[in-house]
Amino acid sequence: MAVLIGTRDGVYRTATVPVDDVEQVLDSGDVPRVQTFPEVDGVFAATKTGLYRSMDDGRTWEGLGVPQEEVYSVVASPDSERLYAGTHPAHLYVSTDRGETWRELEGFQELPSRDEWHTPRHRNEAHVRSLGVHPETPDRVIAGVEVGGIHVSDDQGETWTERRDGVHDDVHDVHVYGADEYIVSCGDGLYRTRDAGQSWTRLDTDLAHRYFREAFTFNGRLYAAAARSSPGTWSGDTGADAILVESTDFGETFEAVSYPGGPAEVILAWTQIDGNVVAGTNEGRLLSRDADGTWTDAGQVPAGIRSLAE
């Protein structure tokens, strides 16, 4: 199984981690998400130039024709019958024929806060930055909007309920690790819910860093990384001035750990390969966590890493 690396400059592919050889396999521009799903064959890349799918481990790709060109997120339903795509501007689409045709989920536009979803740094618009599902709640779709908060549908995306009270509205990632349990990474904080977003607990209150991009859980351990502020500050002598933290109690307490490239580089993406956690930084560095908990340098790609998938 290859490792697919979504970057600012398309998708790269490597057969090994640590990296022995890497090649660019998709010249699509920025790739917010590259993902695989247990229920669906292939690998998907949500990019600024469309949604793509590869059926041969990332060697070749086909465009799936989502009506909006800029696709930020993609998820498959647990029964493999539906494929969802979130876009910029913030629209949501569903396909029931493996991406051949798409229908807009118009109920998503009827949420009460919809007119508030905009920010100057994103052309006074917003995008569906993250989508999630869980096998135990197969009809539920969770959407994270940058900037717009968390929203949940329990009928396959037809109607929606806002779950944005108590969580910051600048949502970067929704990590679904249980039927009702999510970790949400935001531009101002890291949040957890255990009741599908009806209430939220802020997890970063004892940390000095507030800008989170993505969290990850594996074998009972939570991984998160943060910068002190947004990407516009990631320059100069200290770079992102970032931290990497781990938790064995799902965010009740954190331990800060060192990693190659830190604190100048910030970790933005995660996956697991053969039982090892692998991460990627904004400077294109791959990191691997050894069995003893040490993080080691696992190679370099030519562009900043945005997403990872095995």
C-alpha positions, 0 to 999 in steps of 0.5 A, spaced: 500 500 500 502 506 497 502 513 502 499 518 498 501 525 500 496 531 499 500 538 499 500 545 496 502 543 490 498 536 488 498 529 490 505 525 491 506 518 492 511 514 496 511 506 497 515 507 503 516 511 510 521 513 511 521 515 504 526 512 499 523 515 493 517 520 492 513 522 485 508 527 484 502 523 481 496 529 481 498 536 479 491 539 482 494 545 486 492 545 493 489 538 496 486 540 503 484 532 503 486 526 501 482 520 503 481 512 503 474 509 506 473 502 508 467 502 504 469 504 498 474 502 493 480 507 491 483 513 494 480 520 493 483 527 493 479 533 495 483 539 491 482 546 489 481 544 482 476 539 483 474 532 486 479 526 484 479 519 485 484 513 483 483 506 483 490 504 482 493 506 489 494 513 486 498 512 480 492 515 475 486 519 477 480 521 474 475 528 476 469 526 479 465 533 476 463 536 483 459 542 481 463 547 485 470 547 482 474 548 489 472 541 493 475 541 501 472 535 503 469 528 502 466 522 506 463 516 504 457 513 508 458 506 512 454 503 507 458 505 501 451 508 497 453 515 498 459 520 497 459 527 500 463 533 497 464 539 501 466 545 497 468 553 497 463 556 497 460 552 502 455 547 499 454 540 500 453 535 494 451 527 494 452 522 489 449 515 489 452 512 483 460 513 485 461 520 483 458 519 476 452 525 478 451 529 484 445 533 487 446 539 492 443 538 499 439 544 499 437 543 506 444 545 508 443 552 505 437 553 510 441 553 516 439 559 521 446 561 521 448 561 513 448 568 512 454 569 517 458 564 514 464 568 511 470 571 512 475 576 509 481 572 508 476 567 504 474 572 499 468 573 504 465 566 503 466 560 507 467 552 505 465 546 508 472 544 511 471 537 514 466 532 513 465 526 518 461 519 519 461 513 523 459 506 522 454 506 528 450 512 526 450 511 518 445 516 517 448 521 520 453 526 517 457 531 521 460 538 517 465 543 519 465 549 516 470 554 516 468 559 518 461 557 520 461 552 526 459 545 526 452 542 523 449 535 524 444 531 519 441 525 521 437 523 515 443 523 510 444 530 509 437 532 507 436 536 513 440 539 518 441 542 525 446 547 528 451 544 533 455 550 533 454 553 540 460 552 545 465 551 539 469 556 535 466 557 528 473 557 525 473 549 524 479 546 520 477 539 522 472 534 525 475 528 527 470 522 529 472 517 533 466 515 536 458 515 534 457 521 538 464 523 540 468 528 536 474 532 537 474 539 533 480 543 531 479 550 530 483 556 529 482 558 536 482 552 540 481 544 541 474 542 543 471 535 544 463 533 544 461 526 547 453 528 545 454 529 538 455 536 539 450 538 543 455 540 548 462 542 548 468 541 552 474 546 551 481 541 551 486 546 550 485 551 556 492 549 559 496 550 553 499 556 550 497 555 543 491 556 540 491 554 532 489 547 531 489 544 524 487 536 525 487 531 531 488 524 530 487 518 535 490 511 534 490 505 539 487 509 545 492 515 544 490 522 542 495 526 538 494 534 536 499 540 534 498 547 534 501 554 532 501 560 537 497 563 531 495 563 524 499 561 518 500 569 517 505 569 523 509 562 521 515 566 518 521 569 522 526 566 527 521 561 530 517 559 524 510 557 527 512 556 534 508 550 534 507 544 539 506 537 539 502 534 544 499 527 546 494 524 551 492 518 553 485 520 556 482 523 550 484 530 552 483 531 559 491 532 560 496 533 555 504 531 554 508 536 550 513 532 546 519 534 541 519 532 534 524 534 528 522 540 525 519 543 531 517 548 533 519 552 527 514 547 523 507 545 525 504 538 524 498 539 519 496 532 517 496 525 520 495 517 518 497 510 521 502 506 517 503 498 519 501 500 526 506 507 526 503 514 527 505 518 521 505 526 521 506 531 515 508 538 516 507 545 513 514 545 510 513 538 507 517 534 512 514 527 514 515 524 521 514 517 524 513 515 531 517 509 533 515 504 538 518 507 544 514 514 543 520 518 539 518 522 533 523 521 527 524 524 521 521 520 515 523 524 509 521 530 505 516 532 499 517 538 495 511 542 498 507 543 504 503 537 507 496 538 508 493 531 508 495 524 508 492 517 507 495 510 506 
